[in-house]
Amino acid sequence: MRSLKAGRLVAMLWILITYHGIFLIQLFLGGPFTKFRGFPGDVVSISAETIAALAWYVLAFNLIFAFVENIVWRLSGGRSEPRAAWEIDQEPNWLAGARWIYLAFLIGGGIWYWFKMAGGGYRDYVQLQQSNWPVVFFWASAPLITILALLKRPWLAALACVPFLFFAVYLKVRAFALLSIIPAAVVLYFQAIGASSARRQHFFKPIAVGVAIFAALVAVSVLVTFQKMAKIEGTPNAPGEITGLPDAGMIYGSAIVFEYVRDTATSLGSDSLLLYGWNWVNPFLLLAGLERQVLLDPAVFMANIVDGVPLNSAVYFHYPTLWYGDAFLTFGNAGLLLAGLWGLIVSLWERFMTRNMVLLALLLPYYTWHAYMLVRGSPSSATVPLSYAAYVAALVLVVLSQQRFLKRFRAARRRAL
C-alpha cells in the first residue's frame, strides 16, 4: 500500500506477491497433498514439513526483497525526488514522428505475425517466440501504447491494445497483455492517484480505480486460462487448487519442487542466471559470431519434476513455479540471495526510467513483462523482449532524437558562419 501511495512501480510486484500469498495460505491450511503426474502416470506426495519449509522460505525471500529494493530506492535518491508526473505535457516533434514509426510496427508487425501464426496456437508461439522476426517488430510497437497513455489519450491507447489482446486470446498467451493492457492500466492508475492527491482525495478514488483495473485484468486472464484448459482433458489438479484463477496452482508447483530438491539434494547452479543475462546481450554476441552455450532452463526441468515431462521431449514444456521454486532449485537455501539481486535490479530500473517520461514510455512495457516473469519464476523469459524488441524500439527514439540535435547543431553552425 505504501508503494502504491508513493507512485512506485514496484507496487506491481507486491500486488503479485500478495496475490500468490493468498494461495500459499490456502496450501498451508490444506496441508499435505498428492499430485498425479500425467506423463509417467504416477503420484507424488508432498509432506507437511515441506509445506512448512516453503512457507518460511517465502517469508524470508519476501523480506529480503523488500529490504533491498527499499534501501536501493533510498540510496539512489528515489525518496527525495518528486513523484513522477505520469504524463507528457508537451510532445516534441521527434516523439510524434516516433509514434508513426511505432504505429507502422504495430500494423505491419501485427499483420506479418498473423500470417506467420494463422492456424497456430500456444505451442506454435512457444516454439517460435525467440526466433520470430514478426513478433520482434510487433513487440517493438509497445511504447506507442504508453506514449498515448502518458499523453492522456486513453481511448487511442486502448485501441492500440486491441491487436495485443487479439493475439492473447487467439494464441491463449496472456503475456501479450504485459506489453500493452497492463502498462496502459499502470499509467491510468498512477494518473488517477495524482489527480486524487491534487484534489486531496487520497483514499477512495485510487482504490476504486485500482480494483476496477485489477478485476478487468484478472477477467482477461481467466478467459485465456479457461480457453487453454478447455483443450486439456482428464488432468487432475492438486487438492485446493483453483484452476479458474490465473496461476492459482503455481504455489503447489513450488511445493512439489521443494519436495523434490529436499529429497534428492538437486541444484541446477547458475544456468537460470546465465539464461537471464544472455538475452540482454544476445544480439551483440550473435554479431560477434559467438554461439550460445547449452544451458538448462530450470522451468523446463520443473516440468519434469511437476508432471514427469521427459527432458528430451520433442515438444517444449515450461513449468515455472514462482521465483521461490526457481531460487530453491537453482541454489537451495542460498537462493534467498536472488531476492536481493531482483530487488536491486527492479529498483534501479524503476529509478532510471521514472526520471524521464520518454524513458518511461519506452521501457515501461518491458519492465512490466520483466517484473511479472520474475515473480512467476521464469528469469529466462523475463528478458526475452530485451533480446531484440526493446533494442529496436529504443533505436527509433535514439535516431529521431539525435536528428533533432543534429539539426540544432547545423543551424547554430550556419549562424556562426
C-alpha positions, 0 to 999 in steps of 0.5 A: 500500500505504501508503494502504491501511495508513493507512485512506485512501480514496484507496487506491481510486484507486491500486488503479485506477491500478495496475490500468490500469498493468498494461495500459499495460505490456502496450501498451508491450511490444506496441508499435505497433498498428492499430485498425479503426474500425467506423463509417467502416470504416477503420484507424488506426495508432498509432506507437511514439513515441506509445506512448512519449509516453503512457507518460511522460505517465502517469508524470508525471500519476501523480506529480503526483497523488500529490504533491498529494493527499499534501501536501493530506492533510498540510496539512489535518491528515489525518496527525495525526488518528486513523484513522477508526473505520469504524463507528457505535457508537451510532445516534441516533434521527434516523439510524434514522428516516433509514434508513426514509426511505432504505429507502422510496427504495430500494423505491419508487425501485427499483420506479418505475425498473423500470417506467420501464426494463422492456424497456430496456437500456444505451442506454435508461439512457444516454439517460435517466440525467440526466433520470430522476426514478426513478433520482434517488430510487433513487440517493438510497437509497445511504447506507442501504447504508453506514449498515448497513455502518458499523453492522456489519450486513453481511448487511442491507447486502448485501441492500440491494445486491441491487436495485443489482446487479439493475439492473447486470446487467439494464441491463449498467451496472456503475456501479450497483455504485459506489453500493452493492457497492463502498462496502459492500466499502470499509467491510468492508475498512477494518473488517477492517484495524482489527480486524487492527491491534487484534489486531496482525495487520497483514499477512495478514488485510487482504490476504486480505480485500482480494483476496477483495473485489477478485476478487468485484468484478472477477467482477461486472464481467466478467459485465456486460462479457461480457453487453454484448459478447455483443450486439456482433458482428464488432468487432475489438479492438486487438492485446493487448487483453483484452476479458474484463477490465473496461476492459482496452482503455481504455489503447489508447483513450488511445493512439489519442487521443494519436495523434490530438491529436499529429497534428492539434494538437486541444484541446477547452479547458475544456468537460470542466471546465465539464461537471464543475462544472455538475452540482454546481450544476445544480439551483440554476441550473435554479431560477434559470431559467438554461439550460445552455450547449452544451458538448462532452463530450470522451468523446463526441468520443473516440468519434469519434476511437476508432471514427469515431462521427459527432458528430451521431449520433442515438444517444449514444456515450461513449468515455472513455479514462482521465483521461490521454486526457481531460487530453491532449485537453482541454489537451495537455501542460498537462493534467498540471495536472488531476492536481493539481486531482483530487488536491486535490479527492479529498483534501479530500473524503476529509478532510471526510467521514472526520471524521464517520461520518454524513458518511461514510455519506452521501457515501461512495457518491458519492465512490466513483462520483466517484473511479472516473469520474475515473480512467476519464476521464469528469469529466462523469459523475463528478458526475452523482449530485451533480446531484440524488441526493446533494442529496436524500439529504443533505436527509433527514439535514439535516431529521431532524437539525435536528428533533432540535435543534429539539426540544432547543431547545423543551424547554430553552425550556419549562424556562426558562419 
